[in-house]
Amino acid sequence: MPDDGSVAGLRIDIVNIFMSFDDNLFEAIDTDASTAGIQPFTLGSNSQLSPSHVNQVAQQVNGVLSYEFIYTDQTTGLTFFDGVQTLAFANFKARSLSGGPAVTTNIQIDNQDPRRTRMLDQTITDIVAGVPAPIEVIIIPRGQVTGTVPLQGRAVSADTIDFFLREVGSFDEVFNPFFLQNDIDPDRAGAQVITTGGDGQFVLNSVPAGRFILVAKMDRHLAGHDTLDVNPGFSLTGVQLVIDGDHVDRGFLLAGDVSGFNDSTGASLPNNVINGADLNAIDQALFEQVGDSLYSAIVDVNRDGVINATDRDFAAANVTNNTGVSGIKPVFPTFKRSLLGEPDPVVRMKAPGGAVQVGDVVDVTIEAEGFVLMHTYQLRLIFDPTAFAVVDVTSRVDVFSNYNADMAGRLMDGDFGLVNSILGPGGVSGPGSLATIRLRALKNVGETELSLIDVLMIDSEHEVPGECPCV
């Protein structure tokens, strides 16, 4: 159709547009779900245009996707053609292609009977409008990644795996709508994919081009990952997502992650860390079998129906450490499901009661519960500086006892503040003890007030949910 304004000023009563696409490469987009059939065209913005004058359809004919658009107005016609304003838009999209070379094809406006594109004036005379040449289009397929996710302790590794696609250097998931078409459970974080075969074979389609970290995780096992360089139109094969956070190839996802944080029902769920909490969870259910009151499917590491030494052996052998010096360094960040109704963090202060004499020491322990993947916390203890002096602070039994952490503090007049952080990535879920502050009495004290203020907990994704209530 002319785009140079050569029909400017003419009244056009009828416009017929016919278009053809390769049906193997393109699919129509329906712009009006309320009308029967596929309505692939939308009108331009000129006020002369009215949907009531349009007849349109998209259909497959012998492997060809056929578009037909007929605009008829023999009352007032259309006079706005100036080479700038739009009559209609054709809406379509390329079909998803994974792997293989790029595909070159044409999109064309047909100009041969019986599919002749034309413009008719008010006398129904064909003005012989020019039709542009076919447009060459190159379709570059998205990448495909195939590989395996072997699971330690499992004779057959086929299962549902959580896959996370991340930018290099970032803990945030890449939310790519095409990649997420692999997902079978949209209510759960990541893309859930069912693996097959004895070694857990997987296929991920529509992987965007670029350099990414691909992480695989499932309950009872630590996450594994690998770095992917995905080129447009190419496939990656033989990917095995079993590298830990210290870049050690472990051969499979290590087993033993059975505990970490509690959901709204009080159930303990994995968090991609294996420590004393996981061992304790197994110990509490030792020798329980399916159907017993204390049996837990999560704690049954090798899923043989009984919780015993075979399950504890995995957790004991695979204890994690965020430094990677002693123990296994997990792939960070640690994980938690999106759960509704989780309790908000609560901080409690415990101190002995009764009168205190000059020189006595009083240990004030700050405990917390309900926190999830905490990486840093702060608190301030307010006290009467004429009654007490701070003489020591300890974190020997605090929530970061399994991590290298760094505590900093500042003492002002009656105000002791401290901040404690895990060195490196990671996060801890509670309950647990934050710190014990030792006070020495400067005088005989019958009654005085201790209070906590400015309590903050920052999670492993560096989000601050707000101040925590103290009770």
N, C-alpha and C positions, 0 to 999 in steps of 0.2 A: 504494500500500500504506500502511496506517496507520503514522504515525510518532509517535503520541502515547501509545503504551503501552496502547491500548484492547483489545489482544488479550493483554495480560500474563496469564500463568497458563494460557492455553489451550494445548492440545496440537494442533499443526498437523502433519499427516502429508504433505501435498502442497502445494507452492507452484509455480505456473506464472507465469512472467514473459515477456511479449512486448514487444519494443521495435522501433521503426521509425526509420530515418534516411534522408536523401536520399543515395543512393549516389554522386551526382556530387560531394558535398561531404565525405563521411566515408568512412573505410575501417576495417575491423575490425583489431584487434590480436589475434594468436594467442598465448595464454598457455601453450600446451602443445604444443611442436613434436613431441613423441614420440607424440601421438595423432592419428589421421587426422582430416582436416577442420579447421575453425577453432574453437578453444575460447576464446570471447571473455570469459568470466566467471571471476573468482577469488572464492573464498569468504572470508567474514569470519573472525574469530579465535576465535569461541566454540567450546568443546571438543565441543559436540554435533554440529557440522558435520563431514561426511565426504565427500570427493570421490567415493567409491563410490556415493553416492546421487544423483549429478548426471548429467543428460543435457542437453547444450547444443549449439548450433550457430549459426553466422552464415552467411548466404547472401544472394545478390542475387536479387531477384524483381521483375521488371518495373520496374527502375530504383530499387527500394527495397532498402536494406540491412536485412535482417531478423535480429533476435536472438531466440533462444528459449532459455529456461532452465527446466528442470523438476527440482525436488528432491522425491524420494519416499523416505519412511522410515515404513512402516506397522508397524514393530516398536516403536520408542520415540518417534518423532515429535520435534518441536522445541517446546521450551517456554520459550525464552529471550527471546522478543520483549518488549521493554520500551520501544520508541521510541528507544533509544540504540544498542544493539548492531547490527552490520551482518550481513545475510544474505549478500549478494554484491555484488561490484563489476563493472560493465560497462566493458570496456576498448575504446576506440576513439580515433581521432584525425582531425582535419580534414585533408583533402587539401591539398597545396601549391597555393596560388593566387598568381599573379604578375600585378600590374597590375589595373586595373579598380576599381570601387567595392566597398565592403564588402557582404557578402551576409548577409541575415537569414534564418534558417531555424528549424525546431522539432525538438526531440528529444522523443519521446513514448513513454509506456507505453500499449500498446494495450489496449482494454477492450471490444471488440466481437467477437462470434462470427465466425469460428472462432478468432480470436486474442484470447481474453479472459483477462486477467491475473486470477488469483484465488488464494485460500488455502482449503484444505479441511481440516476437522478429522478426528479419528479415525473418525468415522462417515461420512466422505466427503461431508460437508455443507459447502456453500459458505458461508463466514461473511460474505460480501458485504463484503470489505475495500475501503476507499476507494482510489481511484487518483488521483494528483496530475494537475493540468492539464499540458499540454505546456510544455516549457521553451523559451523563445525564446533563440536563440544568434546572436550576430553574429560572423561570420568576417571578419577584416580581412586582406586579401591582403598578402603581403610584396612589397616593391618589385622592380621590374625595371629594369635599366640597360642601355641599348643605345648603341652608338657605334662608333668606329673607332680603330684603332691603325696609322696609316701608318708605313712603315719606309723611312728614307732609303736611297737606292741600290737600291731594289727596284722593278722594274716592276709586280710583283704582291705585295701585302703580306700575303696569306693565309699564316698560319703558326700554330704553337703558342706562345701568349703566357702568361707567368707573371703572374697578377693577385694583388695583395696588398691586403687591406682593413685599414686601420689607423684607430685613434682619432686625432682631431686632436691634434697635439702629442706623439704617441707613435711610436716606431719599431717597436713590437711588433705582430705580425700579430693581427688579430681572428679567433680560431678559433671561427667560428659554424658549427655542424653543417649548417644548412640552406644557407648560402652555399657551403660546401664540397661540396655535392652537384653543383656545377658542375665539380668537379675530375675530370680524366681520368687523373691520375697521382698517387695518394696518397703515393708514396715521395719526391716532390719538394716542396720548400717552396712555399707559395702554392697558388693554384688554377690549374691548367693548362687553358686553353680554346683550342679551334681557331677562329681567325678565318677569315673568308671574303671573297671578292671582291678587287678591285684595291686597295681602301683598308683592308683588314683589319677588316671588320665583326665585332662581337662582341655576344653577348647574355648577360647575367648575370641569372639568376633567383634568387629567394628572398634578396634583399638586405635586411638588417634595417633597420628605421626608425632614423633618427638622422643625425648629421653625421659623415662619415667622409672619409678620404683614400683614394682608389683609385689604386694604382700599377700600371703595366704595364712589364714587362721581358722581354727575350729576349737570347740570346747575340748578340754582335757589335754591340749597340746599348745606348746609355745608357737608363736608365729615364725614363719620363714619368709625370706624375700629374695629378690634379685633385681638387678638393674637392666632395663630394657632399652635398646635403641631401635625404635620402630620407624622404618622408612615407608613412605607412601606406596601402597600397592604391593608390599612384600610381607611375607609371613616369617614368623620366628617359630622354630620347632625345637623340641627337646629341652624346653625350659624346665628346670627343677627348682622349685621355690623352697629351698631348705637351708639357706644361708642365714646365720644368726646375726645379732647386732654387732658382733666383732668381726664380721666378714669371714667366719669359719663355716665351711660346708659341712653340715651335720649329717647329711645323707637321708634325713627324714625330719618331719616335724617332731620335736622332742616331746615326750609324754610326761604328765604329772601336774599340769596346771588345773587344779580342781577347786580353787578357792580364791577369794580376793576382795569381793565387795558383796554387800547384801542387797537384795531387791526389796520391794515393798512387802513381800510376804515373809521376809527374814531368811530366805534361802541364800546360801553363799554361792557365788558364781565366779568363774575364772576371770583373771585380769591380765594374763600374759606375763606373770611373775610366779616363780616357784620358790617358796620359802617355808618358814615354820608353820604358817597358816595352812598351807596345803598338806603338810605332814600331819598336822593336828586334825584336819578334816578327815583324813584317811584313818587315823588312829581311833577317832570316835566311832567309826563305822566298821571296824575290823570284824571279820567273820560274818558280817551281815550278807544275806542273799536276797535275790529278787523276791519281794513279798514281805520281807521283814520290815519292822517299823523304822529302823535307822538306815535301811538301805537307800543309797542315793545313786542314780544313774550317772551323775556327773563325777562322783568320786570313784566309780568303777572304771578305772583308767583303761584297762584292756577290754572292757565290755564283755567279760565272760560270765557275768551273773553273780559273782561273789567278790567281796572286797577283802583282800588278804595281802600277803607279803609281795605278791607279784605287782600289785598296784603301788604299794609303798616303795618298792625298789625303784620304780621309774622316778617318782618325786624326789627321793633321796639322791639319786644319781644326777638329776638335772637341776639342782638348786641354782638359781640365777644370782647374778651380781651385776650392778650397773656399770662397774668399771671394766669388767671382762678380765681382770687379773686373776681373781679366784672365783670359780664358778662360771656359769654361762651368761653372756651378755645378751639380754633379750632384744628383739626388734622393737624399738619405741615408736610411737607412744604405746603405753599399755592400753588395753581396750576395756570398754564396758558397753553393754547394750543400752539402747534408748528405752528406758523403763519409766512408766507412769507411776506416780504415787510414791517415789522414793523419799524417804525422810530427809528433811533439811538438816545440815550439820548442827549439833548442839555441843557446847563446851561446858564442862563442869569443873569446879574448883573444890579440892578436898584438903582440909587442914584439921589437925587434932583439936578437940575442944578442951575446955577447962582453963584454969588460971595458969599463967606463965610467969616464972620468976626471972630476975635479972640473970643474964648469961645463958638461959635456956635457948635451944635451937628448935625451930618449928619448920617442918618440911611441908611446903604447899605444892600439891600435885595438881597439874592441869590436865584433864582428860577430855577427850572428844569422841563423838560418835556420829555416824551418818555422813561422813565425808567420803568423796569418791575421787580417786586418782589425784590426791593432793601432792603438789610438788614443793610448795612453799607455804609457811604460815607465819603469822605475827600475832603478838599479844602484848598487852601492858598490864602489869600488876600495880595497883594503887594501894598504898599503905600509909600509916602514920609514921613519919620519919623520926618522931621523938620516941616512938615505942620500939621500932625495929630497924635493923640494918641488914641489907643483903650481903651474905657471906659466900654463897656458892649457888651455882645452877648446874644441873646435870641433865643430860639427854641419853643416859646409858640405857634406859628402858623406853625410849620414845618410839614413835611410829617409824622413824627412819633408821632403826637399828640395823637393818640389813643393807643399808646404802651408805656410801660416802656422802656425808652431809656437812654443811658449814653453818654454824650458829654465830650470830652477832647480837650484841646487846648494848644498851645504854642506860646508865643509872643516873637519874636526876633526883631531886629532893622529893622523896616519897613516891617515886614513879620509876619502875623498872620495866623497860621494854626489850623484847627480843624478837629476832627474826631467824628462822631456820629454813634452809633450802637444801634439796638434793643437788649434789654436784653432777651436772650432766642431765640427760633426759630421764624421765621416769615419773612414777606417781604411786601413791599408797592409798588404799582404801581402808576405812576403819570400822570399828572403834579402835582407840589406842591412846597412849599417854603422850602428850606433847612435851612436857618438861616438868621437872621438880625444882622449885626455887627454895633455897634454904635461908631462913631469916634467923637472926640472933636478937633476943630481947635486950633492949637497952634499959628497961625498967620493969618493975612488976606490973603485969598487965592482967586485969580482970576481964575487960571487954574492949574490943576494938574492931574496926571494920577493914576487911580486905575486899577489893573489887577488881574485876577484869574489865578492860575497855579495849576498843580498837582491835578486836579479834578478826583476822582475815585469813581465808584459806584460798590459795591459788592453785588451780589444777594443772595437769600436765600439758594442756593446750593453752596455758597462760591466761585463762579466763578467771575473772574475779566475780563470783556470784553475789558478793555483798558481805556485810558484816554478819558474823555468826552470833546467835543468841547465847548468852551465858546464864547458867542456872547454878 
